[in-house]
Amino acid sequence: MSTTTQAPQSPGAPKTARGARTRAKILVAAEETFGNLGYHRAGVTDITRAAGVAQGTFYTYFTSKEEILRELVMDLGHKLRAHLAAQVIGTSDRLEAEEQGLRAFLQYLADHPSLYRVLQEAQFVDEAIYQEYYETFARGYTDMLNAAARKGEIRAGNNQHRA
Protein backbone atom coordinates (compact mmCIF):
# COMPACT_ATOMS: atom_id res chain seq x y z
CA MET A 1 0.00 0.00 0.00
CA SER A 2 1.43 3.35 -0.92
CA THR A 3 0.51 6.73 0.35
CA THR A 4 1.28 9.61 -1.91
CA THR A 5 1.77 13.04 -0.47
CA GLN A 6 1.95 16.25 -2.39
CA ALA A 7 5.59 17.00 -3.18
CA PRO A 8 6.84 20.49 -2.39
CA GLN A 9 6.89 22.77 -5.38
CA SER A 10 10.23 23.16 -7.08
CA PRO A 11 11.82 26.59 -6.82
CA GLY A 12 11.41 26.93 -10.56
CA ALA A 13 13.01 26.22 -13.88
CA PRO A 14 16.34 27.84 -14.67
CA LYS A 15 15.96 31.22 -16.33
CA THR A 16 19.28 31.21 -18.18
CA ALA A 17 21.35 28.75 -20.18
CA ARG A 18 23.96 28.87 -17.43
CA GLY A 19 21.28 27.98 -14.88
CA ALA A 20 20.14 25.07 -17.03
CA ARG A 21 23.74 23.80 -17.21
CA THR A 22 24.12 24.12 -13.44
CA ARG A 23 20.86 22.28 -12.79
CA ALA A 24 21.91 19.52 -15.21
CA LYS A 25 25.29 19.26 -13.48
CA ILE A 26 23.52 18.81 -10.13
CA LEU A 27 21.32 16.06 -11.60
CA VAL A 28 24.39 14.22 -12.94
CA ALA A 29 26.03 14.54 -9.52
CA ALA A 30 22.88 13.18 -7.87
CA GLU A 31 22.90 10.20 -10.24
CA GLU A 32 26.51 9.42 -9.34
CA THR A 33 26.00 10.08 -5.62
CA PHE A 34 22.83 8.01 -5.26
CA GLY A 35 24.42 5.31 -7.41
CA ASN A 36 27.55 5.14 -5.27
CA LEU A 37 26.17 5.76 -1.78
CA GLY A 38 22.51 4.88 -2.07
CA TYR A 39 19.74 7.33 -1.34
CA HIS A 40 19.75 7.07 2.45
CA ARG A 41 23.52 7.41 2.89
CA ALA A 42 23.78 10.29 0.42
CA GLY A 43 23.17 13.85 1.53
CA VAL A 44 22.68 17.13 -0.24
CA THR A 45 26.24 17.98 0.78
CA ASP A 46 27.53 14.91 -1.08
CA ILE A 47 25.60 15.92 -4.19
CA THR A 48 26.78 19.54 -4.12
CA ARG A 49 30.38 18.45 -3.52
CA ALA A 50 30.20 16.10 -6.52
CA ALA A 51 28.63 18.87 -8.64
CA GLY A 52 31.15 21.47 -7.51
CA VAL A 53 28.45 23.91 -6.41
CA ALA A 54 27.51 25.57 -3.15
CA GLN A 55 24.74 24.05 -1.07
CA GLY A 56 22.62 27.15 -1.60
CA THR A 57 22.84 26.57 -5.34
CA PHE A 58 21.20 23.17 -4.84
CA TYR A 59 18.22 24.85 -3.19
CA THR A 60 17.94 27.30 -6.08
CA TYR A 61 16.81 24.35 -8.22
CA PHE A 62 15.48 21.71 -5.79
CA THR A 63 13.61 21.87 -2.50
CA SER A 64 14.94 18.61 -1.06
CA LYS A 65 16.83 15.39 -1.58
CA GLU A 66 13.49 13.66 -2.23
CA GLU A 67 12.63 16.13 -4.97
CA ILE A 68 15.95 15.69 -6.77
CA LEU A 69 15.48 11.92 -6.69
CA ARG A 70 12.05 12.30 -8.31
CA GLU A 71 13.44 14.72 -10.92
CA LEU A 72 16.38 12.42 -11.54
CA VAL A 73 14.18 9.37 -12.19
CA MET A 74 12.01 11.36 -14.62
CA ASP A 75 15.11 12.82 -16.31
CA LEU A 76 16.81 9.44 -16.67
CA GLY A 77 13.66 7.91 -18.13
CA HIS A 78 13.24 10.75 -20.61
CA LYS A 79 16.89 10.60 -21.68
CA LEU A 80 16.84 6.82 -22.06
CA ARG A 81 13.68 6.87 -24.18
CA ALA A 82 15.06 9.71 -26.33
CA HIS A 83 18.35 7.86 -26.78
CA LEU A 84 16.58 4.66 -27.84
CA ALA A 85 14.26 6.51 -30.22
CA ALA A 86 17.22 8.24 -31.87
CA GLN A 87 19.06 4.95 -32.29
CA VAL A 88 16.25 3.19 -34.12
CA ILE A 89 15.47 5.97 -36.59
CA GLY A 90 15.99 4.68 -40.09
CA THR A 91 15.65 1.00 -39.25
CA SER A 92 13.84 -0.95 -41.93
CA ASP A 93 11.51 -3.01 -39.74
CA ARG A 94 10.65 -3.97 -36.17
CA LEU A 95 13.25 -6.76 -36.00
CA GLU A 96 16.04 -4.38 -36.96
CA ALA A 97 14.66 -1.79 -34.53
CA GLU A 98 14.68 -4.42 -31.74
CA GLU A 99 18.30 -5.32 -32.49
CA GLN A 100 19.42 -1.69 -32.66
CA GLY A 101 17.33 -0.80 -29.62
CA LEU A 102 18.82 -3.59 -27.52
CA ARG A 103 22.36 -2.56 -28.46
CA ALA A 104 21.55 1.08 -27.67
CA PHE A 105 19.94 0.10 -24.35
CA LEU A 106 22.97 -1.91 -23.27
CA GLN A 107 25.30 0.92 -24.29
CA TYR A 108 23.18 3.39 -22.33
CA LEU A 109 23.44 1.17 -19.25
CA ALA A 110 27.21 0.96 -19.70
CA ASP A 111 27.34 4.77 -19.88
CA HIS A 112 24.95 5.17 -16.90
CA PRO A 113 25.92 2.40 -14.48
CA SER A 114 23.94 3.98 -11.65
CA LEU A 115 20.60 3.85 -13.47
CA TYR A 116 19.24 0.70 -11.87
CA ARG A 117 20.52 1.52 -8.40
CA VAL A 118 18.81 4.90 -8.60
CA LEU A 119 15.59 3.21 -9.74
CA GLN A 120 15.75 0.64 -6.94
CA GLU A 121 16.33 3.39 -4.39
CA ALA A 122 13.36 5.31 -5.81
CA GLN A 123 11.13 2.28 -5.29
CA PHE A 124 11.50 2.64 -1.53
CA VAL A 125 11.52 6.45 -1.36
CA ASP A 126 8.65 7.23 -3.74
CA GLU A 127 6.97 4.17 -5.20
CA ALA A 128 4.78 6.35 -7.46
CA ILE A 129 7.76 7.75 -9.39
CA TYR A 130 9.22 4.24 -9.67
CA GLN A 131 5.96 2.95 -11.13
CA GLU A 132 5.63 5.96 -13.42
CA TYR A 133 9.12 5.31 -14.84
CA TYR A 134 8.25 1.75 -15.84
CA GLU A 135 4.68 2.45 -16.92
CA THR A 136 5.83 5.25 -19.23
CA PHE A 137 8.46 2.96 -20.72
CA ALA A 138 5.89 0.17 -21.16
CA ARG A 139 3.34 2.46 -22.82
CA GLY A 140 5.89 3.61 -25.39
CA TYR A 141 7.03 0.08 -26.12
CA THR A 142 3.43 -1.12 -26.42
CA ASP A 143 2.72 1.66 -28.91
CA MET A 144 5.71 0.60 -31.02
CA LEU A 145 4.63 -3.06 -31.00
CA ASN A 146 1.07 -2.12 -31.99
CA ALA A 147 2.39 0.03 -34.85
CA ALA A 148 4.60 -2.83 -36.05
CA ALA A 149 1.64 -5.21 -35.93
CA ARG A 150 -0.49 -2.79 -37.98
CA LYS A 151 2.30 -2.69 -40.59
CA GLY A 152 2.44 -6.48 -40.66
CA GLU A 153 6.02 -6.57 -39.35
CA ILE A 154 5.02 -8.73 -36.39
CA ARG A 155 1.97 -10.80 -35.58
CA ALA A 156 -0.76 -9.08 -33.66
CA GLY A 157 -0.90 -10.21 -30.08
CA ASN A 158 -1.61 -9.04 -26.59
CA ASN A 159 0.71 -6.05 -26.52
CA GLN A 160 -1.00 -4.46 -23.54
CA HIS A 161 1.07 -3.68 -20.47
CA ARG A 162 -0.44 -4.31 -17.09
CA ALA A 163 -0.24 -1.71 -14.35
HUBEL-V617942 format. One record per residue. N is the residue number from 1. BURIAL is b if it has 24 or more other ideal C-beta (glycine too) atoms within 12 Angstrom, else e. Layout:
N:BURIAL + N:BURIAL
//
This chain:
1:e + 2:e + 3:e + 4:e + 5:e + 6:e + 7:e + 8:e + 9:e + 10:e + 11:e + 12:e + 13:e + 14:e + 15:e + 16:e + 17:e + 18:e + 19:e + 20:e + 21:e + 22:b + 23:b + 24:e + 25:b + 26:b + 27:b + 28:b + 29:b + 30:b + 31:b + 32:b + 33:b + 34:b + 35:b + 36:e + 37:b + 38:e + 39:b + 40:e + 41:e + 42:b + 43:e + 44:b + 45:e + 46:b + 47:b + 48:b + 49:e + 50:b + 51:b + 52:e + 53:b + 54:e + 55:e + 56:e + 57:b + 58:b + 59:e + 60:b + 61:b + 62:b + 63:e + 64:b + 65:b + 66:b + 67:b + 68:b + 69:b + 70:b + 71:b + 72:b + 73:b + 74:b + 75:b + 76:b + 77:b + 78:e + 79:e + 80:b + 81:b + 82:e + 83:b + 84:b + 85:b + 86:e + 87:b + 88:b + 89:e + 90:e + 91:e + 92:e + 93:e + 94:b + 95:e + 96:e + 97:b + 98:e + 99:e + 100:b + 101:b + 102:e + 103:e + 104:b + 105:b + 106:e + 107:e + 108:b + 109:e + 110:e + 111:e + 112:b + 113:e + 114:b + 115:b + 116:e + 117:b + 118:b + 119:b + 120:e + 121:b + 122:b + 123:e + 124:e + 125:b + 126:b + 127:e + 128:b + 129:b + 130:b + 131:e + 132:b + 133:b + 134:b + 135:e + 136:e + 137:b + 138:e + 139:e + 140:b + 141:b + 142:e + 143:e + 144:b + 145:b + 146:e + 147:e + 148:b + 149:e + 150:e + 151:e + 152:e + 153:e + 154:e + 155:e + 156:e + 157:e + 158:e + 159:e + 160:e + 161:e + 162:e + 163:e
//
